């Protein structure tokens, strides 16, 4: 059932590489990346690489730290996005070279007796274990461990341990901090690279405070300041020296190692940026953080790392019996999501996380539709922070709506700081559904957490302003009703259409939820303040209600048009399109693609998942069968949605095939582009497929429902979800489903049509009928 070659050995909690493969080195640099939601370090070797360029992308990134430059249009028009934003490759602090008796260790040139690189998903570290034989015949054991600290977003750490077997030796460690860094330049693929050529993070000076050394840099255009600094500890007597050359700091540590003596260099790394703090505070904060880190010691951070992950896995782990490759893939996906997601309310999660430069570090609707739901049921406080980020950029969304001549707020399709950066508006800015996606995330967050305080404050800010946008952007068309014309839905192979069904259904839902929430508040003491805050009048609420009731959806019997014109187009000639012509966007002009019935990704089928209660089962069957063969899945966001709806409709084996495309997409590099970074939405989609697909989980504000099925390849699967503050465990076998309340108050559940209260002393077992 797996899609081609399995790249890494089958292991439950680790990813292991046992040889250096230059042809796939960039892919492995993504897979073995370490991150903490703010700092992301690709899995580059500490000593660097000898040989030709092109097989390594040496990258360290800070979530949300970017530079901007004007977009160059050949032909510009009013309201086009003005600037591009690119997450920057920042000062490289990974560098550590080792010399033994004057010979430098080089993983490509040295004689390697044993080699292993591992990502440890329970410990939150990446390790390299190598046995190197010097030209003098001495065998040197190396163990190098790296982490981005979950306890302090500004900290990363490296422990470099070297031991010479049965011989004394002179050792020298050369630890570097290099400010001369650039981003890779895009080469014909709009999904990769940046528009920057050369260095745009400019070094203004080098600094030192005792043993702490660092660089101060400023972005060329946004003028953000970054201080990068390092501190070290060596466990043996040694001589040390510092050499500075241009933007490079070299710290040398020389010692005499006794036979079998473990010499350990601990490197503490800190990044502080003016996006978080005042410029004058950055260097003092870095010095304080590094001094404190060295006092605590590497082991303290290592222990905290494991504790934080133990808490995460207690809820987030999905156990599958019967497919060990899948089990590994699911954990890999969940781990990388946890590594990549911003937790500070100022940052989000990029389409590639912070593991590579694909899509320039931009945030999309991927967050609210795929990734936020993953965290909502295991770490709702992270979902809350993701929504906090959206609230923080609401002023820019309001400015964008005003620029286009509309009331309310229009969120940017792709952005870092809230400004629209999409240069190709038909497949970018025209996707107005991002407003409704964000509103839907607000709704689901409130349903799951019952966080009424959030709704009363930030949630309503988002809901009211995005409703006002849609009320103004839509039109009343005679014979149809309320229409939203000139938009692009989730399917980016169908652009600038009238009444995209997904968009209209999501806006309908948004209007209904917003009005319902406001009507509830009418009965409370808070209403007067809410009314005054937004200038709400009864006629506005009534208008939103009417727009929702009369939202137009194009129907031909039980077949629903993806938009008003989709069903009138000729189907794409799939039979005569060779495999090498996919993805279509790289081989056909948009004018060609837009003419035909062909989908890049789930569109109406996505609406059948998120707004399933608005479709009959017969409608779902008819439309799934119609749209599935028209979908190329050229987007990594697609397969999981077809899996979820396929499972709901009883197409279990087909759903399983789609599921496997997302479950090991990155670990087995199905699309041959993991070198550019992970596919964070697809990773989250694999979790959604199990929970919302095979287990059939749905909920409203009161009750959570399951309709479990199980693929034939499995003997059982188990997962946990948080709902109304209670932790529920669901275990499904071929014979029965078992529900347990792990912690929290009793919660009302529904299994199919059967409702029951799950209480702490009760285990509910329901046999398969």
C-alpha positions as CSV (number, residue, x, y, z in Angstrom):
1,X,0.0,0.0,0.0
2,X,3.0,2.3,0.1
3,X,3.9,4.7,-2.6
4,X,7.3,3.4,-3.9
5,X,10.6,3.0,-2.1
6,X,10.9,3.4,1.6
7,X,13.9,5.6,2.2
8,X,14.6,5.2,6.0
9,X,14.6,2.1,8.2
10,X,11.4,1.2,9.8
11,X,11.6,2.3,13.4
12,X,8.9,3.5,15.9
13,X,10.4,6.7,17.4
14,X,13.5,7.5,15.3
15,X,14.5,8.3,11.7
16,X,17.9,6.9,10.8
17,X,20.4,7.4,8.1
18,X,23.4,5.0,7.9
19,X,25.3,6.5,4.9
20,X,26.0,9.9,3.4
21,X,24.2,10.2,0.1
22,X,25.1,13.4,-1.7
23,X,22.4,12.9,-4.4
24,X,19.7,13.3,-1.7
25,X,21.6,15.4,0.8
26,X,19.3,18.4,0.7
27,X,16.3,16.1,1.3
28,X,18.0,14.7,4.4
29,X,18.8,18.3,5.6
30,X,15.0,18.9,5.8
31,X,14.2,15.5,7.4
32,X,16.8,15.9,10.1
33,X,16.0,19.6,10.8
34,X,15.6,20.7,14.4
35,X,13.2,23.5,15.3
36,X,11.2,25.0,18.2
37,X,8.6,27.1,16.4
38,X,10.9,30.1,16.2
39,X,14.4,28.8,15.4
40,X,14.7,26.3,12.5
41,X,18.0,24.6,11.7
42,X,18.4,22.4,8.7
43,X,20.3,19.2,9.3
44,X,23.5,20.5,7.8
45,X,26.7,18.9,9.1
46,X,28.6,20.9,11.7
47,X,31.9,20.7,9.8
48,X,30.3,21.7,6.5
49,X,30.9,20.0,3.1
50,X,33.9,19.8,0.9
51,X,33.4,19.5,-2.8
52,X,31.2,21.2,-5.4
53,X,28.3,23.4,-4.6
54,X,24.6,22.4,-5.1
55,X,24.1,19.5,-2.8
56,X,23.6,21.4,0.4
57,X,21.4,24.2,1.5
58,X,22.9,25.5,4.7
59,X,20.1,27.2,6.4
60,X,19.0,28.6,9.8
61,X,15.7,30.5,9.9
62,X,13.7,32.4,12.4
63,X,9.9,32.1,12.0
64,X,8.6,35.5,10.9
65,X,12.0,37.2,10.4
66,X,12.0,38.5,6.9
67,X,13.1,41.1,4.5
68,X,10.9,42.8,1.9
69,X,11.5,44.1,-1.6
70,X,9.1,45.6,-4.2
71,X,7.5,43.1,-6.6
72,X,8.6,43.8,-10.2
73,X,5.7,43.6,-12.6
74,X,6.0,43.8,-16.3
75,X,2.5,45.3,-16.4
76,X,1.1,46.6,-13.1
77,X,-2.5,47.5,-12.2
78,X,-4.3,49.1,-9.3
79,X,-4.3,47.1,-6.1
80,X,-1.7,44.6,-7.0
81,X,0.4,43.3,-4.1
82,X,3.3,45.8,-3.7
83,X,6.0,43.9,-1.9
84,X,7.4,40.4,-1.5
85,X,8.5,39.1,1.8
86,X,11.1,36.4,2.3
87,X,12.0,34.5,5.5
88,X,15.7,35.0,5.8
89,X,18.6,32.6,6.2
90,X,20.2,34.1,9.3
91,X,23.7,33.9,10.8
92,X,25.0,30.4,10.8
93,X,26.0,29.2,14.3
94,X,26.0,25.4,13.5
95,X,29.7,25.3,12.5
96,X,32.1,23.2,14.6
97,X,35.2,21.6,13.0
98,X,37.4,19.1,14.8
99,X,41.1,18.6,14.3
100,X,42.9,15.5,15.8
101,X,46.7,15.6,15.7
102,X,46.4,18.3,13.0
103,X,44.1,16.3,10.8
104,X,40.6,17.8,10.1
105,X,37.5,15.6,10.2
106,X,35.6,15.7,6.9
107,X,32.7,13.3,6.6
108,X,33.2,13.2,2.8
109,X,37.0,12.9,2.7
110,X,37.9,11.2,5.9
111,X,38.0,7.4,6.4
112,X,34.7,6.6,8.0
113,X,34.4,3.2,9.9
114,X,30.8,3.7,11.1
115,X,28.2,6.4,10.5
116,X,24.7,7.1,11.8
117,X,22.5,10.2,11.9
118,X,19.2,10.1,13.8
119,X,16.2,12.2,14.5
120,X,14.9,11.3,18.0
121,X,11.2,12.1,18.2
122,X,10.9,11.4,22.0
123,X,14.0,13.3,23.0
124,X,13.7,16.3,20.5
125,X,17.3,16.0,19.3
126,X,19.2,15.2,16.2
127,X,22.3,13.1,16.6
128,X,25.3,12.0,14.5
129,X,27.4,9.0,15.7
130,X,30.6,8.5,13.7
131,X,33.8,6.5,14.0
132,X,36.6,8.1,12.0
133,X,40.0,6.6,11.5
134,X,42.8,9.2,11.1
135,X,45.7,8.8,8.8
136,X,47.8,7.8,11.8
137,X,45.4,4.9,12.4
138,X,43.7,6.4,15.5
139,X,40.0,5.7,15.7
140,X,37.9,8.7,16.9
141,X,34.4,8.2,18.2
142,X,32.2,11.2,17.6
143,X,28.8,11.9,19.0
144,X,27.2,15.2,18.1
145,X,23.8,16.2,19.4
146,X,21.7,19.2,18.4
147,X,18.4,20.7,19.5
148,X,16.3,23.9,19.3
149,X,15.0,24.4,22.8
150,X,11.3,24.0,23.5
151,X,11.7,25.8,26.8
152,X,13.3,28.9,25.4
153,X,12.4,29.9,21.8
154,X,15.6,32.0,21.5
155,X,18.0,29.1,22.3
156,X,19.6,26.3,20.3
157,X,22.3,24.0,21.6
158,X,24.9,21.6,20.2
159,X,26.9,19.0,22.2
160,X,30.0,17.8,20.4
161,X,31.7,14.8,22.0
162,X,35.0,13.3,20.7
163,X,36.9,10.3,22.1
164,X,40.1,8.6,20.8
165,X,40.1,4.9,21.3
166,X,43.1,3.6,23.3
167,X,45.3,6.5,22.3
168,X,46.2,10.0,23.4
169,X,45.8,12.8,20.9
170,X,45.8,16.6,20.5
171,X,42.3,17.9,19.8
172,X,41.3,21.3,18.5
173,X,37.6,22.4,18.1
174,X,36.9,25.4,15.9
175,X,33.5,26.8,16.5
176,X,32.1,29.4,14.2
177,X,29.5,32.1,13.9
178,X,29.1,33.3,10.3
179,X,27.1,36.3,9.4
180,X,27.7,36.0,5.7
181,X,24.6,34.3,4.6
182,X,22.1,34.4,1.7
183,X,18.9,32.8,0.6
184,X,18.8,30.4,-2.4
185,X,17.4,32.0,-5.6
186,X,14.3,30.6,-7.3
187,X,15.1,28.7,-10.5
188,X,11.9,28.5,-12.6
189,X,9.7,26.9,-10.0
190,X,7.5,29.5,-8.3
191,X,7.2,27.3,-5.2
192,X,10.9,27.4,-4.3
193,X,13.5,30.0,-3.5
194,X,13.4,33.8,-3.1
195,X,13.7,36.9,-5.3
196,X,16.7,38.0,-3.4
197,X,20.1,37.7,-4.9
198,X,23.1,38.3,-2.6
199,X,23.2,39.2,1.1
200,X,20.3,41.3,2.5
201,X,20.9,40.6,6.2
202,X,23.8,43.0,6.6
203,X,26.4,42.7,9.3
204,X,26.9,46.0,11.2
205,X,29.4,44.7,13.7
206,X,30.8,41.9,15.9
207,X,30.5,42.0,19.6
208,X,32.0,40.3,22.7
209,X,31.2,40.1,26.4
210,X,33.8,37.9,28.1
211,X,33.4,34.4,26.6
212,X,30.2,35.4,24.7
213,X,30.6,36.4,21.1
214,X,28.1,37.6,18.5
215,X,27.1,39.5,15.5
216,X,24.7,42.5,15.1
217,X,22.9,42.5,11.7
218,X,20.2,44.6,10.1
219,X,17.9,43.7,7.2
220,X,18.4,45.7,4.1
221,X,14.8,47.0,3.6
222,X,12.7,46.2,6.7
223,X,15.5,47.4,8.9
224,X,14.9,44.6,11.5
225,X,17.9,44.0,13.8
226,X,19.1,40.6,14.7
227,X,21.7,39.7,17.4
228,X,23.1,36.2,17.1
229,X,25.5,35.1,19.8
230,X,27.3,32.0,21.2
231,X,28.7,30.7,24.4
232,X,30.7,27.5,25.1
233,X,31.7,25.1,27.7
234,X,34.5,22.5,27.4
235,X,34.8,19.7,30.0
236,X,38.7,19.5,30.1
237,X,41.5,21.9,30.6
238,X,42.2,23.8,27.4
239,X,43.6,26.8,25.6
240,X,41.2,29.1,23.8
241,X,41.5,31.9,21.2
242,X,39.2,34.0,19.2
243,X,39.8,35.1,15.6
244,X,37.6,37.5,13.7
245,X,37.7,37.9,9.9
246,X,35.0,40.0,8.2
247,X,31.7,38.6,9.2
248,X,33.1,35.4,10.6
249,X,33.9,34.6,14.3
250,X,36.1,31.6,15.0
251,X,36.5,30.3,18.5
252,X,39.3,27.8,18.9
253,X,39.6,25.3,21.8
254,X,42.8,23.2,22.1
255,X,43.4,20.4,24.5
256,X,45.3,17.2,25.2
257,X,43.0,14.2,25.3
258,X,43.9,11.1,27.2
259,X,43.2,7.6,25.8
260,X,39.4,6.9,25.8
261,X,38.7,10.3,27.4
262,X,35.4,11.9,26.3
263,X,36.1,15.5,25.4
264,X,32.8,17.4,25.3
265,X,32.2,20.9,23.8
266,X,28.8,22.4,24.6
267,X,27.7,25.2,22.3
268,X,24.9,27.6,23.4
269,X,23.3,29.6,20.6
270,X,20.9,32.6,21.0
271,X,19.0,34.7,18.5
272,X,17.2,37.9,19.5
273,X,15.4,40.1,17.0
274,X,13.9,43.6,17.1
275,X,10.6,42.1,16.0
276,X,10.3,40.9,19.6
277,X,12.2,43.5,21.6
278,X,13.7,47.0,21.5
279,X,16.9,47.2,19.6
280,X,18.9,48.4,22.6
281,X,17.8,45.3,24.6
282,X,18.9,42.7,22.1
283,X,22.6,42.3,23.0
284,X,22.1,42.4,26.8
285,X,19.3,39.9,26.5
286,X,21.5,37.6,24.5
287,X,24.3,37.8,27.0
288,X,21.9,37.1,29.9
289,X,20.3,34.2,28.1
290,X,23.7,32.6,27.2
291,X,25.1,33.2,30.7
292,X,22.0,31.6,32.2
293,X,22.1,28.7,29.7
294,X,25.7,27.8,30.5
295,X,25.0,28.0,34.2
296,X,22.0,25.5,33.8
297,X,24.1,23.3,31.6
298,X,23.3,21.3,28.5
299,X,21.7,18.4,30.4
300,X,19.1,20.7,32.0
301,X,17.9,21.7,28.5
302,X,18.0,18.1,27.4
303,X,15.8,17.0,30.3
304,X,13.3,19.8,29.7
305,X,13.1,18.9,26.0
306,X,12.2,15.3,26.8
307,X,9.6,16.4,29.4
308,X,7.8,18.7,27.0
309,X,7.7,16.1,24.3
310,X,6.4,13.5,26.8
311,X,3.4,15.8,27.5
312,X,2.9,16.3,23.8
313,X,3.0,12.6,22.9
314,X,0.6,11.7,25.7
315,X,-2.2,13.3,23.8
316,X,-0.9,13.6,20.2
317,X,0.4,10.1,19.5
318,X,-1.7,7.9,17.2
319,X,-1.0,4.2,17.7
320,X,-1.6,2.0,14.7
321,X,-1.3,-1.8,14.9
322,X,-0.7,-3.6,11.6
323,X,1.4,-1.1,9.7
324,X,4.8,-0.1,11.3
325,X,5.8,2.1,8.3
326,X,2.6,4.1,8.8
327,X,3.2,4.3,12.5
328,X,6.6,5.9,11.9
329,X,5.2,8.3,9.3
330,X,2.5,9.5,11.6
331,X,4.9,10.3,14.4
332,X,7.3,12.0,12.0
333,X,4.5,14.2,10.8
334,X,3.3,15.1,14.3
335,X,6.8,15.8,15.5
336,X,7.6,18.1,12.6
337,X,4.4,20.0,13.1
338,X,5.2,20.5,16.8
339,X,8.7,21.7,15.8
340,X,7.5,24.1,13.2
341,X,4.4,25.8,14.7
342,X,4.7,29.4,16.1
343,X,3.6,29.6,19.7
344,X,4.1,33.2,20.6
345,X,1.0,34.8,19.1
346,X,3.3,36.8,16.7
347,X,4.1,34.0,14.3
348,X,2.2,31.3,12.4
349,X,3.4,28.2,10.6
350,X,4.7,28.3,7.1
351,X,3.7,25.9,4.3
352,X,7.3,24.5,4.7
353,X,7.6,25.1,8.4
354,X,11.0,26.4,9.3
355,X,12.9,23.6,7.6
356,X,13.5,25.1,4.1
357,X,13.0,28.1,1.8
358,X,10.0,26.8,-0.2
359,X,7.2,29.4,-0.5
360,X,9.6,31.9,1.2
361,X,8.4,31.1,4.7
362,X,4.9,32.4,4.0
363,X,1.7,31.6,5.9
364,X,-1.4,30.4,4.0
365,X,-4.9,29.1,4.7
366,X,-3.1,25.8,5.3
367,X,-2.9,26.9,9.0
368,X,-6.6,27.3,9.7
369,X,-7.9,24.4,7.5
370,X,-5.3,21.7,8.3
371,X,-2.8,22.5,11.0
372,X,-4.8,24.5,13.6
373,X,-7.3,21.6,13.9
374,X,-4.5,19.2,14.6
375,X,-3.4,21.3,17.5
376,X,-6.9,22.1,18.6
377,X,-7.5,18.6,19.9
378,X,-4.1,18.1,21.6
379,X,-2.6,21.5,22.3
380,X,-5.5,24.0,22.1
381,X,-3.3,26.7,23.6
382,X,-1.2,26.6,20.4
383,X,-4.3,27.0,18.3
384,X,-5.2,30.0,20.4
385,X,-1.8,31.5,19.7
386,X,-2.3,30.9,15.9
387,X,-5.6,32.8,16.1
388,X,-3.9,35.5,18.1
389,X,-1.5,36.0,15.2
390,X,-4.4,36.4,12.8
391,X,-5.9,39.0,15.2
392,X,-2.6,40.8,15.4
393,X,-2.6,41.4,11.6
394,X,-6.3,42.4,11.5
395,X,-5.4,46.1,11.0
396,X,-3.5,45.2,7.8
397,X,-6.5,43.0,6.7
398,X,-8.8,46.0,7.2
399,X,-6.3,48.2,5.2
400,X,-6.3,45.7,2.4
401,X,-10.1,45.6,2.2
402,X,-10.2,49.4,2.1
403,X,-7.5,49.5,-0.6
404,X,-9.8,47.3,-2.8
405,X,-12.8,49.5,-2.0
406,X,-14.6,47.2,0.5
407,X,-15.7,47.5,4.1
408,X,-14.4,45.2,6.8
409,X,-11.2,43.1,6.5
410,X,-9.6,40.9,3.8
411,X,-6.8,38.7,5.0
412,X,-3.8,38.3,2.8
413,X,-3.6,35.1,0.8
414,X,0.1,34.7,1.5
415,X,2.0,36.7,3.9
416,X,4.4,37.0,6.9
417,X,3.5,40.3,8.5
418,X,-0.1,40.6,7.2
419,X,0.6,42.4,4.0
420,X,-0.6,40.7,0.8
421,X,2.5,39.4,-1.1
422,X,0.9,37.2,-3.8
423,X,2.0,38.6,-7.2
424,X,-0.3,36.4,-9.2
425,X,-3.7,37.5,-8.0
426,X,-5.9,34.9,-9.9
427,X,-4.4,32.1,-7.9
428,X,-3.7,34.2,-4.8
429,X,-5.5,37.3,-3.7
430,X,-8.7,36.2,-5.4
431,X,-9.0,33.3,-2.9
432,X,-11.3,35.3,-0.7
433,X,-12.2,32.1,1.1
434,X,-9.2,32.7,3.4
435,X,-11.5,35.0,5.4
436,X,-14.0,32.3,5.9
437,X,-11.3,29.7,6.7
438,X,-10.1,31.9,9.5
439,X,-13.6,32.5,10.7
440,X,-14.2,28.7,10.6
441,X,-11.2,28.2,12.8
442,X,-12.6,30.7,15.3
443,X,-15.8,28.8,15.3
444,X,-14.2,25.4,15.9
445,X,-11.8,26.8,18.5
446,X,-14.8,28.1,20.5
447,X,-16.8,24.9,20.1
448,X,-13.9,22.7,21.3
449,X,-12.6,24.9,24.2
450,X,-15.7,26.9,25.2
451,X,-13.4,29.8,25.5
452,X,-16.1,32.5,25.6
453,X,-13.7,35.2,26.7
454,X,-11.7,34.7,23.5
455,X,-14.9,34.9,21.4
456,X,-16.0,38.1,23.2
457,X,-12.7,39.8,22.5
458,X,-10.5,38.8,19.6
459,X,-12.9,36.3,18.0
460,X,-15.7,38.7,17.4
461,X,-13.2,41.3,16.0
462,X,-12.3,38.8,13.3
463,X,-15.8,37.5,12.7
464,X,-17.5,40.9,12.4
465,X,-14.9,42.5,10.2
466,X,-14.7,39.5,7.8
467,X,-18.5,39.3,7.6
468,X,-18.6,43.0,6.7
469,X,-16.2,42.3,3.9
470,X,-18.3,39.5,2.4
471,X,-21.5,41.5,2.8
472,X,-20.0,44.3,0.8
473,X,-18.1,42.1,-1.7
474,X,-21.2,40.0,-2.5
475,X,-24.1,41.0,-4.7
476,X,-27.8,40.3,-5.0
477,X,-28.3,38.7,-8.5
478,X,-31.9,38.4,-9.7
479,X,-33.0,34.8,-10.1
480,X,-30.1,33.5,-8.0
481,X,-29.8,35.2,-4.6
482,X,-26.7,36.4,-2.8
483,X,-23.7,35.8,-5.0
484,X,-19.9,36.2,-4.5
485,X,-18.5,36.7,-8.0
486,X,-15.0,37.0,-9.4
487,X,-13.2,34.7,-6.9
488,X,-11.0,31.7,-6.9
489,X,-11.8,28.7,-4.7
490,X,-9.3,26.2,-3.2
491,X,-8.8,24.7,-6.6
492,X,-6.0,26.8,-8.2
493,X,-6.6,25.3,-11.6
494,X,-10.0,27.1,-11.8
495,X,-9.6,30.8,-11.3
496,X,-11.7,34.0,-11.3
497,X,-15.1,32.4,-11.3
498,X,-18.6,33.3,-10.0
499,X,-20.0,31.5,-7.0
500,X,-17.4,29.0,-6.0
501,X,-19.4,26.6,-4.0
502,X,-16.8,26.1,-1.3
503,X,-16.4,29.8,-0.8
504,X,-20.2,30.5,-0.7
505,X,-20.9,27.6,1.8
506,X,-18.1,28.7,4.1
507,X,-19.3,32.3,4.0
508,X,-22.9,31.1,4.7
509,X,-21.5,29.2,7.7
510,X,-19.6,32.3,8.9
511,X,-22.6,34.5,8.7
512,X,-24.7,32.0,10.6
513,X,-22.2,31.5,13.4
514,X,-21.5,35.2,13.8
515,X,-25.2,36.1,14.0
516,X,-25.8,33.2,16.4
517,X,-22.9,34.3,18.7
518,X,-24.1,37.9,18.7
519,X,-27.7,36.9,19.4
520,X,-26.5,35.0,22.5
521,X,-24.7,38.1,23.7
522,X,-27.9,40.1,23.3
523,X,-29.2,38.4,26.4
524,X,-26.1,39.3,28.5
525,X,-24.7,42.4,30.3
526,X,-21.9,42.4,27.7
527,X,-24.2,43.3,24.8
528,X,-24.2,47.0,25.1
529,X,-20.5,47.2,25.1
530,X,-20.3,44.8,22.1
531,X,-22.8,46.8,20.2
532,X,-21.0,50.1,20.8
533,X,-17.6,48.5,20.0
534,X,-18.6,47.5,16.5
535,X,-21.4,50.0,15.9
536,X,-23.8,47.1,15.3
537,X,-27.3,47.7,14.3
538,X,-30.2,45.2,14.0
539,X,-30.4,45.7,10.3
540,X,-26.8,44.5,9.8
541,X,-27.5,41.2,11.7
542,X,-30.7,40.8,9.7
543,X,-28.8,41.4,6.4
544,X,-26.2,38.8,7.3
545,X,-29.0,36.3,8.2
546,X,-30.7,36.9,4.8
547,X,-27.5,36.6,2.9
548,X,-26.8,33.3,4.6
549,X,-30.3,32.0,3.9
550,X,-30.2,33.0,0.2
551,X,-26.6,32.2,-0.6
552,X,-26.4,30.9,-4.1
553,X,-25.1,27.4,-4.9
554,X,-25.1,26.2,-8.6
555,X,-26.9,22.9,-8.7
556,X,-27.9,20.6,-11.6
557,X,-30.0,17.9,-9.8
558,X,-27.8,16.3,-7.2
559,X,-24.6,17.5,-9.0
560,X,-23.2,20.7,-7.6
561,X,-21.1,22.9,-9.8
562,X,-17.8,23.8,-8.3
563,X,-18.8,27.3,-9.6
564,X,-21.3,28.7,-12.1
565,X,-19.4,27.7,-15.2
566,X,-17.4,24.6,-14.2
567,X,-19.9,22.1,-15.5
568,X,-20.0,23.8,-18.9
569,X,-16.3,23.3,-19.6
570,X,-14.7,20.4,-21.5
571,X,-12.9,17.8,-19.3
572,X,-9.1,17.8,-19.4
573,X,-7.5,15.2,-21.7
574,X,-6.0,13.1,-18.9
575,X,-5.5,10.1,-21.2
576,X,-3.0,12.0,-23.4
577,X,-1.2,13.9,-20.6
578,X,2.0,12.0,-19.8
579,X,3.1,11.6,-16.2
580,X,6.1,13.9,-16.7
581,X,3.7,16.8,-17.5
582,X,2.6,17.0,-13.9
583,X,2.3,19.2,-12.0
584,X,0.4,20.9,-14.7
585,X,1.3,24.4,-13.5
586,X,4.9,23.9,-14.5
587,X,4.0,22.7,-18.0
588,X,0.9,24.6,-19.2
589,X,-0.1,28.2,-19.3
590,X,-2.9,29.2,-16.9
591,X,-5.0,30.2,-19.9
592,X,-4.9,26.6,-21.0
593,X,-5.6,25.0,-17.6
594,X,-8.4,27.4,-16.7
595,X,-10.4,26.3,-19.8
596,X,-11.0,22.8,-18.7
597,X,-12.6,20.7,-16.0
598,X,-9.4,19.9,-14.1
599,X,-8.6,20.3,-10.4
600,X,-5.3,20.9,-8.7
601,X,-6.8,19.9,-5.3
602,X,-10.0,19.2,-3.4
603,X,-12.5,22.0,-3.7
604,X,-16.2,21.0,-3.5
605,X,-15.1,17.8,-1.8
606,X,-13.4,20.0,0.8
607,X,-16.7,21.7,1.4
608,X,-18.3,18.2,1.8
609,X,-15.9,17.6,4.7
610,X,-16.0,21.0,6.5
611,X,-19.7,21.6,5.8
612,X,-20.9,18.0,5.6
613,X,-24.2,18.7,7.3
614,X,-25.3,20.8,4.3
615,X,-25.2,17.8,1.9
616,X,-27.3,14.7,1.7
617,X,-25.4,11.4,1.5
618,X,-26.6,11.0,-2.0
619,X,-25.2,14.4,-3.0
620,X,-21.9,13.4,-1.4
621,X,-21.7,10.2,-3.4
622,X,-22.6,11.8,-6.7
623,X,-20.2,14.7,-6.4
624,X,-17.3,12.6,-5.0
625,X,-17.6,10.3,-8.0
626,X,-17.8,13.3,-10.4
627,X,-14.9,15.4,-9.1
628,X,-12.4,12.6,-8.0
629,X,-11.3,11.6,-11.5
630,X,-10.9,15.3,-12.4
631,X,-8.4,16.0,-9.6
632,X,-4.7,15.8,-10.2
633,X,-3.7,16.2,-6.6
634,X,-0.8,18.4,-7.8
635,X,-1.2,20.1,-4.4
636,X,-0.1,18.3,-1.3
637,X,-3.3,19.6,0.4
638,X,-5.5,17.4,-1.7
639,X,-5.0,13.7,-0.9
640,X,-6.0,13.8,2.8
641,X,-9.4,15.5,2.0
642,X,-10.3,12.8,-0.6
643,X,-9.3,10.3,2.0
644,X,-11.5,11.8,4.7
645,X,-14.6,12.0,2.5
646,X,-13.9,8.7,0.8
647,X,-13.8,7.0,4.3
648,X,-17.1,8.7,5.2
649,X,-18.7,7.3,2.0
650,X,-17.5,3.7,2.6
651,X,-14.7,3.9,0.0
652,X,-12.3,2.6,2.7
653,X,-9.6,1.1,0.4
654,X,-9.6,4.1,-1.9
655,X,-9.5,6.4,1.1
656,X,-6.5,4.3,2.4
657,X,-4.6,4.8,-0.8
658,X,-5.1,8.6,-0.6
659,X,-4.2,8.5,3.1
660,X,-0.9,6.9,2.4
661,X,0.0,9.7,0.0
662,X,-0.1,12.1,2.9
663,X,1.1,9.9,5.7
664,X,4.6,9.3,4.3
665,X,4.7,12.0,1.7
666,X,7.7,13.7,3.2
667,X,9.4,10.7,4.8
668,X,9.5,8.9,1.5
669,X,9.7,12.2,-0.6
670,X,6.8,11.2,-3.0
671,X,6.9,14.6,-4.8
672,X,10.7,14.8,-4.9
673,X,10.8,18.3,-3.3
674,X,11.3,17.7,0.4
675,X,14.7,19.4,-0.2
676,X,12.7,22.7,-0.1
677,X,11.1,21.9,3.2
678,X,8.3,19.8,4.8
679,X,4.7,19.8,3.6
680,X,3.1,20.9,6.9
681,X,-0.5,20.9,5.7
682,X,-0.2,17.4,4.3
683,X,1.4,16.3,7.6
684,X,-1.6,17.5,9.5
685,X,-3.9,16.0,6.9
686,X,-2.6,12.5,7.8
687,X,-3.8,13.0,11.4
688,X,-7.1,14.5,10.2
689,X,-7.6,11.4,8.0
690,X,-7.4,9.0,10.9
691,X,-9.5,11.1,13.3
692,X,-12.0,12.7,11.0
693,X,-11.8,10.1,8.2
694,X,-11.5,6.6,9.5
695,X,-12.9,7.4,13.0
696,X,-15.5,9.8,11.5
697,X,-15.2,12.4,14.2
698,X,-17.4,15.4,13.9
699,X,-18.8,17.8,16.5
700,X,-20.9,20.9,17.2
701,X,-20.7,23.1,20.2
702,X,-22.3,20.4,22.4
703,X,-21.7,16.9,21.2
704,X,-18.8,15.0,19.6
705,X,-19.7,12.2,17.3
706,X,-17.7,9.2,15.9
707,X,-18.5,6.8,13.1
708,X,-15.5,4.5,13.2
709,X,-14.2,2.3,10.3
710,X,-10.9,0.5,10.0
711,X,-8.8,-0.2,7.0
712,X,-8.2,-3.9,6.2
713,X,-4.5,-3.6,6.7
714,X,-4.8,-2.6,10.4
715,X,-5.8,-4.7,13.4
716,X,-6.4,-1.6,15.6
717,X,-5.8,2.2,16.0
718,X,-6.0,4.4,19.0
719,X,-5.9,8.2,19.4
720,X,-6.8,10.8,22.0
721,X,-8.7,14.1,21.6
722,X,-9.4,17.0,23.9
723,X,-13.0,18.2,23.9
724,X,-14.5,20.7,26.4
725,X,-11.3,20.2,28.5
726,X,-11.8,16.5,28.8
727,X,-9.3,14.0,27.3
728,X,-11.0,11.1,25.5
729,X,-9.3,8.0,24.2
730,X,-10.8,6.2,21.2
731,X,-9.6,2.7,20.3
732,X,-10.9,1.0,17.2
733,X,-10.6,-2.7,16.3
734,X,-12.4,-4.8,13.6
735,X,-14.8,-6.0,16.3
736,X,-15.5,-2.9,18.5
737,X,-14.8,0.6,19.4
738,X,-13.7,1.5,23.0
739,X,-14.1,4.9,24.6
740,X,-12.3,6.0,27.7
741,X,-12.3,9.3,29.7
742,X,-8.6,9.7,30.6
743,X,-9.1,13.0,32.5
744,X,-11.6,15.8,32.9
745,X,-15.3,16.1,33.4
746,X,-17.9,13.7,31.9
747,X,-18.5,14.4,28.2
748,X,-21.4,13.6,25.9
749,X,-20.5,11.4,23.0
750,X,-22.3,9.9,20.1
751,X,-21.3,6.7,18.3
752,X,-23.3,6.7,15.1
753,X,-26.8,7.4,16.3
754,X,-26.1,6.1,19.9
755,X,-25.6,8.9,22.5
756,X,-24.1,8.4,25.9
757,X,-22.2,10.2,28.7
758,X,-18.6,9.1,29.1
759,X,-17.6,9.3,32.8
760,X,-14.3,8.8,34.5
761,X,-15.1,5.3,36.0
762,X,-16.7,4.0,32.8
763,X,-15.2,2.4,29.8
764,X,-17.7,2.2,26.9
765,X,-17.3,-0.6,24.5
766,X,-19.5,-0.7,21.4
767,X,-19.4,-3.8,19.1
768,X,-19.5,-3.4,15.4
769,X,-23.0,-4.2,14.2
